[in-house]
Amino acid sequence: MSSSGPSVDPRAVDVAIDDDNLTVGPADGRHVTVPLAWFPRILHASPGQRRNWRLIGDGRGIHWPDLDEDLSVSGLLRGASVPEGSKRAVWS
């Protein structure tokens, strides 16, 4: 017997970033907030570089051209590629 969770639409419709956190709003209405410490390039970027992002792939990813950094929304939702011991996202 297998079990599966609810269907997730891994497309972002909203992104917010501050000095400490990245918050992504997927199309399904939730928000996931993760610490910038998970992403050193973004953490150490200037505020202007952090704000210069764009959605790519119909919202399936986020790209920071000044930093040459890309994050996938599905990876954020899974907590993928984050340091062990740091996997704690805040959902709202």
C-alpha positions in Angstrom: 0.0 0.0 0.0 1.3 3.4 -0.8 0.4 6.8 0.4 0.9 10.1 -1.2 0.5 13.7 0.1 -1.5 16.4 -1.5 -0.6 17.6 -4.9 1.8 20.5 -4.8 2.2 23.1 -7.5 5.9 23.9 -7.4 5.6 27.3 -9.0 6.3 30.5 -7.1 4.0 33.5 -7.5 5.7 35.6 -4.8 9.2 36.0 -3.4 10.3 38.2 -0.4 13.8 38.6 0.9 15.2 40.4 3.9 18.5 40.4 5.8 17.9 37.0 7.3 15.3 35.0 5.4 14.0 34.1 1.9 10.2 33.6 1.7 8.6 32.0 -1.3 4.9 31.9 -2.0 4.0 28.9 -4.1 0.9 28.9 -6.4 -1.0 26.7 -3.9 -1.2 29.6 -1.4 1.3 28.5 1.2 4.5 30.3 2.1 7.9 28.8 2.9 10.5 30.7 4.8 14.1 29.5 4.9 17.2 31.2 6.4 19.6 32.9 4.0 22.3 31.0 5.9 21.3 28.0 3.6 22.5 30.1 0.6 25.8 31.8 1.3 25.9 33.7 -2.1 22.6 35.3 -1.3 23.5 35.8 2.4 26.7 37.7 1.5 25.2 39.7 -1.3 24.3 43.4 -1.1 20.7 44.4 -0.5 20.5 45.5 -4.1 21.8 42.2 -5.4 19.3 40.3 -3.2 16.4 42.3 -4.6 17.5 41.8 -8.2 15.8 38.4 -8.7 13.3 37.1 -11.3 11.1 34.0 -11.6 12.2 31.5 -14.3 10.6 28.5 -15.9 7.1 29.7 -15.4 7.8 30.2 -11.6 9.5 26.9 -11.1 12.8 28.7 -10.2 14.2 31.9 -8.9 17.3 33.5 -10.6 19.6 36.2 -9.2 21.5 37.4 -12.3 24.0 39.5 -10.3 24.9 36.4 -8.2 24.6 33.7 -10.9 22.4 31.9 -8.4 19.3 29.8 -9.2 17.0 28.0 -6.7 14.2 25.6 -7.6 10.9 26.0 -5.8 10.4 22.3 -5.6 13.9 22.0 -3.9 12.9 24.7 -1.4 9.6 22.8 -0.7 11.6 19.6 -0.1 14.3 21.3 1.9 16.8 19.9 -0.6 20.5 20.7 -0.6 20.6 22.5 2.7 23.2 21.8 5.4 22.3 18.9 7.7 21.1 20.2 11.0 19.6 23.2 9.3 16.5 21.7 7.8 13.8 23.7 9.5 11.5 25.7 7.3 8.8 27.8 8.7 5.4 27.3 7.0 2.4 29.6 7.2 
